[in-house]
Amino acid sequence: MIERSRRRPPVALICCLLLFGVLPSGCKKKAEEAPEPSVAVQAEHPAVGPIAEEIAADAVLAPLAEAAIVPRLSAPIKAELVQRGAHVHKGQLLVTLEDRDLRGAALDLQGNLTQAQAAFATATLATIPEDVQKAQLDVDQSNANLDVASRTAEERKRLLQQGAIAGRDVDTAIAAAVQAQAAYDTATKHLANVQKTTQKANMDAAQGQLTSAQGKFESADAQVSFASLISPIDGVVTDRPFFPGETAAAGTPVITVMDTTSLLAKLHISQAAAQQLKVGGSAELTVPGVEDPQPATIALISPALDTGSTTVEIWLKLPNPGGRYKVGTPVHAIIHGHTIQDALQLPAAAILPADDGSTNVLVIGSDGAAHKHAVKVGLRTAEKVQILSGVTSEDMVVTEGGYGLDEGTKVTVGGKEDKSDDKGGATDDKGSGK
């Protein structure tokens, strides 16, 4: 033990000698040249490339089209022809209601319609033409009587001038001609009234009775059709709450059909953000249970602001082959807006906000220390930030590990590439060792 202590002085003795300047100058030089401690960080040069504005919002998936089919009348369900999950087509019969009473009423009104049609035919083809013909015959007869009376009066006037008859006979003939003229005028006016007024009134009355009967029958036939519920769209049956025999109340959905070939994510964004978008633009939807974001397109940009929130409603269309996604699923949407080409950009983790509201980054100087640089930023995404001023593509900017570092802190760059190189070097060493 004594010999070992002679070979290596104790630590306490070395400290005392160093304090009083007793150690040799070589030892002092080694102590003064000890490297300063540094902080390991990751750093990289700002990249130059395109960057697109990202607008994030949450939404719920909705069907492309939906039809909640409700009956127009209250009646028991006779039969349901489809089950939940069945794929149906537009115009396909889905549910039938009890309709025997409706069919009976429609049949009765169909008989009334047939009678009205017969009455209309009789009026237009027989009664009205007969009235016109009778009035025309009266005109013809009165015209003939007038012609005879006029000739008789003229003949008797000539005979009176010749002294062959008395004046009284002439007066009688003239009176008969006047009466025949009056009868002719009356018959002519009656014919005109029959043709213009009576005929039109009778036609209108017959047409009105026919129209009324036809309207009642169509109403009854419509009631019968309401008992057959058909699908107005192509889609899949998502709900069928009633069973055969139960009474479906009017206005209560009996079956629901949704078109899920594509789904819509309806979200609201600010007016300023919506100004940069257009129909057909790209977007991404993060769906729970799906690892990668799914591509979507902008299907609708509302032409008006929402009165309550003064935001713009945007519809994103998500293809849904095979029904992979479900209606009602909450999703997170990212819309790709305005794109800037050749933008100077850094990872979002490199941006350090200051208490005074400014934005800083740490740039590694030639002295190996981190120095704060105030920068002006532009577009931001979840991963990248556009840099408008403050650094150049030649600067080495701290991207990870810079939070909380003081100005002038010595740093050591140990990025991911360096780590991989170290691993590779270790492998090489092992290989050389072999």
Secondary structure, 3 states (H helix, E strand, C coil): CHHHHHHCCCHHHHHHHHHCCCCCHHHHHHHHCCCCCCEEEEEECCEEEEEEEEEEEEEEEEEEEEEEECCCCCEEEEEECCCCCCEECCCCEEEEECCHHHHHHHHHHHHHHHHHHHHHHHHHHHHHHHHHHHHHHHHHHHHHHHHHHHHHHHHHHHHHHHCCCCHHHHHHHHHHHHHHHHHHHHHHHHHHHHHHHHHHHHHHHHHHHHHHHHHHHHHHHHHHHHCEEECCCCEEEEECCCCCCCEECCCCCCEEEEEEEEEEEEEEECHHHHCCCCCCCEEEEECCCCCCCEEEEEEEECCCCCCCCCCEEEEEEEECHHHCCCCCCEEEEEEEEEEEEEEEEEEHHHCEECCCCCEEEEEECCCCEEEEEECEEEEECCCEEEEEECCCCCCCEEEECCCCCCCCEEEEECCHHHHHHHHHHHHHHHHHHC
